[in-house]
């Protein structure tokens, strides 16, 4: 299953990648240190090879997670049709972020960093993947 991890913090990227691999949710993980890079990579592939899962950090320089979501908004229907699930992965505890995320119907939930086993299991259940031996 193709997964995009988007975060400007290399340690957060590494830790999230390791949890996803250890929980066998995905063996095909694309890492992006900038939202712009992920967007430029994703848009031409929307029709042919979209990710099944996107984990997006909110607080990044240049293009933050909100700007990424705004850029994806015109493509929300295509993402939903492809079965893509987008989760915010953030260290922010701001209640304003919780309220703002409700404006984006393509966002399934906010997950507070660091992502752990229970969050990955919840994502797997939402994606309809088996607990063990899921096709990654």
Backbone as numpy.savetxt, mean C-alpha at the origin, in Angstrom:
# Nx Ny Nz CAx CAy CAz Cx Cy Cz
1.86 -12.43 -5.74 1.02 -11.26 -5.74 1.90 -10.02 -5.74
1.66 -9.14 -6.66 2.45 -7.92 -6.78 2.04 -6.92 -5.70
3.04 -6.44 -4.96 2.83 -5.50 -3.88 3.76 -4.31 -4.06
3.23 -3.11 -3.85 4.05 -1.90 -3.85 4.16 -1.41 -2.41
5.39 -1.17 -1.97 5.68 -0.53 -0.68 6.25 0.84 -0.99
5.59 1.90 -0.52 6.01 3.26 -0.84 6.30 3.99 0.46
7.57 4.31 0.70 7.98 4.97 1.93 9.36 5.57 1.71
9.56 6.79 2.17 10.86 7.44 2.00 11.90 6.99 3.03
11.48 6.26 4.04 12.39 5.80 5.09 12.88 4.38 4.77
14.17 4.22 4.47 14.68 2.90 4.09 14.49 1.83 5.18
14.56 2.23 6.45 14.38 1.27 7.53 12.93 0.79 7.57
11.98 1.71 7.41 10.57 1.33 7.36 10.28 0.42 6.18
10.88 0.73 5.03 10.72 -0.12 3.85 11.22 -1.53 4.13
12.41 -1.61 4.70 13.00 -2.91 4.98 12.15 -3.72 5.97
11.73 -3.07 7.06 10.95 -3.79 8.07 9.61 -4.26 7.52
8.94 -3.40 6.77 7.65 -3.80 6.18 7.84 -4.93 5.19
8.88 -4.84 4.38 9.15 -5.91 3.41 9.39 -7.24 4.12
10.15 -7.22 5.20 10.45 -8.45 5.92 9.20 -9.07 6.53
8.31 -8.24 7.06 7.06 -8.76 7.64 6.20 -9.37 6.53
6.09 -8.70 5.40 5.29 -9.23 4.29 5.85 -10.57 3.80
7.16 -10.65 3.72 7.79 -11.90 3.28 7.61 -13.00 4.31
7.80 -12.68 5.59 7.70 -13.72 6.62 6.26 -14.21 6.78
5.29 -13.33 6.52 3.88 -13.72 6.62 3.35 -14.28 5.30
4.23 -14.40 4.33 3.92 -15.02 3.03 2.72 -14.39 2.34
2.62 -13.07 2.44 1.54 -12.39 1.73 1.97 -12.09 0.30
3.27 -11.89 0.10 3.75 -11.55 -1.23 5.23 -11.87 -1.36
5.58 -12.43 -2.49 7.00 -12.66 -2.80 7.47 -11.68 -3.87
6.53 -10.93 -4.46 6.83 -9.97 -5.51 6.55 -8.57 -4.98
7.56 -7.98 -4.34 7.40 -6.68 -3.69 8.29 -5.66 -4.40
7.65 -4.59 -4.86 8.37 -3.46 -5.46 8.52 -2.39 -4.38
9.75 -1.96 -4.14 10.02 -0.93 -3.13 10.22 0.41 -3.82
9.59 1.45 -3.28 9.72 2.80 -3.81 10.03 3.74 -2.66
11.11 4.50 -2.81 11.50 5.48 -1.80 10.86 6.84 -2.02
10.10 6.98 -3.11 9.42 8.24 -3.41 8.08 7.93 -4.07
7.07 8.68 -3.68 5.73 8.48 -4.23 5.71 8.76 -5.73
6.48 9.75 -6.16 6.53 10.08 -7.60 7.02 8.90 -8.42
8.05 8.23 -7.92 8.58 7.07 -8.63 7.52 5.97 -8.74
6.81 5.74 -7.65 5.77 4.71 -7.65 4.65 5.08 -8.63
4.26 6.33 -8.64 3.19 6.78 -9.53 3.61 6.62 -10.99
4.82 7.03 -11.32 5.31 6.91 -12.70 5.45 5.45 -13.12
5.74 4.59 -12.18 5.84 3.16 -12.47 4.45 2.53 -12.62
3.52 2.95 -11.77 2.19 2.36 -11.73 1.31 2.73 -12.91
1.22 4.00 -13.23 0.24 4.46 -14.21 0.31 3.74 -15.56
1.48 3.54 -16.15 1.50 2.83 -17.43 1.14 1.34 -17.31
1.15 0.81 -16.10 0.87 -0.61 -15.88 -0.54 -0.87 -15.35
-1.33 0.17 -15.17 -2.67 0.01 -14.59 -3.52 -0.99 -15.35
-3.48 -0.93 -16.66 -4.34 -1.80 -17.47 -3.79 -3.22 -17.61
-2.48 -3.37 -17.50 -1.89 -4.67 -17.79 -1.31 -5.40 -16.59
-0.72 -4.66 -15.64 -0.06 -5.33 -14.51 -0.14 -4.48 -13.24
-1.36 -4.20 -12.76 -1.47 -3.40 -11.54 -1.10 -4.23 -10.31
-0.68 -3.56 -9.24 -0.40 -4.30 -8.01 -1.71 -4.76 -7.37
-1.63 -5.80 -6.60 -2.80 -6.26 -5.84 -2.87 -5.53 -4.50
-1.71 -5.06 -4.03 -1.63 -4.41 -2.73 -0.67 -3.23 -2.81
-1.10 -2.09 -2.25 -0.23 -0.92 -2.12 -0.23 -0.51 -0.66
0.97 -0.39 -0.09 1.15 0.16 1.26 1.84 1.50 1.09
1.18 2.56 1.51 1.61 3.93 1.22 1.86 4.72 2.49
3.04 5.29 2.61 3.35 6.21 3.70 2.72 7.57 3.38
2.34 8.32 4.38 1.75 9.64 4.15 2.79 10.75 4.11
3.71 10.74 5.06 4.65 11.85 5.21 5.94 11.59 4.47
6.01 12.15 3.26 7.19 12.02 2.42 7.49 13.37 1.79
8.75 13.62 1.46 9.08 14.89 0.81 8.63 14.88 -0.67
8.60 16.04 -1.25 8.22 16.27 -2.65 6.75 15.91 -2.90
6.44 14.64 -3.06 5.05 14.20 -3.20 4.71 13.36 -1.98
3.76 13.85 -1.17 3.39 13.07 0.01 2.30 12.07 -0.36
1.88 11.29 0.61 0.88 10.26 0.36 -0.45 10.83 -0.10
-0.83 12.00 0.43 -2.09 12.62 0.02 -2.04 13.02 -1.44
-0.92 13.58 -1.87 -0.77 13.97 -3.28 -0.77 12.74 -4.18
-0.18 11.65 -3.71 -0.22 10.39 -4.45 -1.67 9.93 -4.62
-2.43 9.97 -3.54 -3.83 9.57 -3.60 -4.63 10.48 -4.54
-4.36 11.78 -4.49 -5.04 12.70 -5.40 -4.71 12.39 -6.86
-3.44 12.04 -7.12 -3.04 11.71 -8.49 -3.69 10.40 -8.95
-3.94 9.49 -8.01 -4.58 8.21 -8.35 -6.10 8.30 -8.45
-6.69 9.35 -7.89 -8.15 9.47 -7.83 -8.83 9.25 -9.18
-8.32 9.81 -10.29 -8.98 9.56 -11.58 -8.93 8.10 -12.02
-8.06 7.32 -11.40 -7.87 5.92 -11.76 -8.45 4.97 -10.70
-9.21 5.51 -9.75 -9.72 4.70 -8.64 -10.58 3.54 -9.13
-11.42 3.78 -10.13 -12.28 2.72 -10.64 -11.46 1.60 -11.26
-10.42 1.96 -12.00 -9.55 0.95 -12.61 -8.83 0.14 -11.54
-8.40 0.81 -10.48 -7.73 0.10 -9.38 -8.69 -0.88 -8.70
-9.90 -0.41 -8.41 -10.88 -1.30 -7.78 -11.19 -2.49 -8.70
-11.37 -2.21 -9.98 -11.69 -3.26 -10.94 -10.58 -4.32 -11.02
-9.34 -3.88 -10.85 -8.21 -4.81 -10.92 -8.03 -5.59 -9.62
-8.77 -5.22 -8.57 -8.65 -5.91 -7.28 -7.55 -5.37 -6.40
-7.07 -4.16 -6.71 -6.01 -3.54 -5.92 -6.57 -3.04 -4.59
-5.83 -3.32 -3.52 -6.18 -2.84 -2.18 -5.08 -1.90 -1.71
-5.47 -0.70 -1.29 -4.51 0.31 -0.87 -4.69 0.58 0.62
-3.57 0.52 1.34 -3.56 0.80 2.77 -2.55 1.90 3.05
-2.91 2.79 3.97 -1.99 3.80 4.45 -1.16 3.16 5.55
0.14 3.29 5.43 1.07 2.77 6.43 1.83 3.98 6.97
1.50 4.41 8.19 2.04 5.67 8.68 2.38 5.64 10.16
3.26 6.53 10.54 3.59 6.69 11.96 2.76 7.82 12.57
2.01 8.52 11.75 1.18 9.63 12.22 0.02 9.12 13.06
-0.21 9.78 14.16 -1.36 9.47 15.01 -2.38 10.61 14.97
-2.21 11.52 14.03 -3.08 12.70 13.95 -4.51 12.30 13.62
-5.44 12.80 14.41 -6.85 12.51 14.15 -7.30 13.13 12.83
-6.65 14.20 12.41 -6.99 14.81 11.12 -6.71 13.84 9.98
-5.66 13.04 10.11 -5.36 12.04 9.08 -6.45 10.98 9.02
-6.94 10.57 10.18 -8.01 9.57 10.23 -9.27 10.10 9.56
-9.56 11.37 9.76 -10.74 11.96 9.14 -10.52 12.16 7.64
-9.34 12.62 7.27 -9.06 12.90 5.86 -9.08 11.65 5.00
-8.62 10.53 5.55 -8.53 9.30 4.77 -9.91 8.83 4.31
-10.95 9.23 5.02 -12.31 8.85 4.65 -12.75 9.48 3.33
-12.02 10.49 2.89 -12.32 11.14 1.61 -11.86 10.29 0.42
-11.06 9.29 0.68 -10.48 8.46 -0.38 -11.07 7.06 -0.28
-12.06 6.77 -1.11 -12.72 5.46 -1.01 -11.83 4.31 -1.48
-10.71 4.62 -2.12 -9.80 3.55 -2.54 -8.93 3.05 -1.39
-8.91 3.79 -0.27 -8.10 3.40 0.89 -8.92 2.46 1.78
-8.37 1.28 2.01 -9.06 0.28 2.82 -8.97 0.59 4.31
-7.78 1.05 4.77 -7.59 1.32 6.19 -6.24 2.01 6.40
-6.08 2.55 7.61 -4.79 3.09 8.04 -4.16 2.06 8.96
-2.90 1.77 8.72 -2.13 0.86 9.58 -0.99 1.68 10.17
-0.85 1.63 11.49 0.23 2.37 12.14 1.51 1.55 12.10
2.61 2.25 11.80 3.92 1.62 11.74 4.36 1.24 13.13
5.13 0.21 13.23 5.49 -0.75 12.19 4.36 -1.75 11.96
4.22 -2.17 10.71 3.21 -3.18 10.39 3.61 -4.49 11.05
2.64 -5.18 11.60 2.92 -6.43 12.30 2.13 -7.59 11.73
2.32 -8.72 12.35 1.69 -9.97 11.91 0.17 -9.86 11.87
-0.44 -9.28 12.89 -1.90 -9.21 12.94 -2.46 -8.35 11.81
-1.78 -7.25 11.48 -2.24 -6.41 10.37 -2.11 -7.14 9.04
-1.02 -7.87 8.86 -0.83 -8.62 7.62 -1.89 -9.72 7.51
-2.19 -10.37 8.60 -3.24 -11.41 8.58 -4.59 -10.80 8.21
-4.88 -9.59 8.72 -6.14 -8.92 8.37 -6.17 -8.57 6.89
-5.05 -8.13 6.35 -4.98 -7.82 4.91 -5.18 -9.10 4.11
-4.53 -10.18 4.53 -4.69 -11.46 3.83 -6.15 -11.89 3.81
-6.82 -11.74 4.93 -8.23 -12.12 5.00 -9.06 -11.24 4.06
-8.76 -9.97 4.03 -9.50 -9.04 3.15 -9.26 -9.36 1.68
-8.06 -9.82 1.37 -7.72 -10.18 -0.01 -8.22 -11.59 -0.37
-8.69 -12.31 0.64 -9.18 -13.67 0.38 -8.07 -14.69 0.22
-6.92 -14.42 0.82 -5.79 -15.35 0.74 -5.87 -16.34 1.89
-5.45 -17.56 1.65 -5.44 -18.58 2.70 -4.42 -18.21 3.76
-4.63 -18.70 4.95 -3.72 -18.42 6.05 -2.32 -18.95 5.79
-2.23 -20.13 5.24 -0.92 -20.71 4.95 -0.87 -21.14 3.49
0.28 -21.02 2.92 0.47 -21.50 1.56 -0.29 -20.68 0.52
-0.54 -19.41 0.82 -1.24 -18.59 -0.14 -0.36 -18.33 -1.35
-0.97 -18.21 -2.52 -0.16 -17.91 -3.69 0.40 -16.51 -3.56
1.70 -16.40 -3.54 2.33 -15.09 -3.41 2.79 -14.69 -4.73
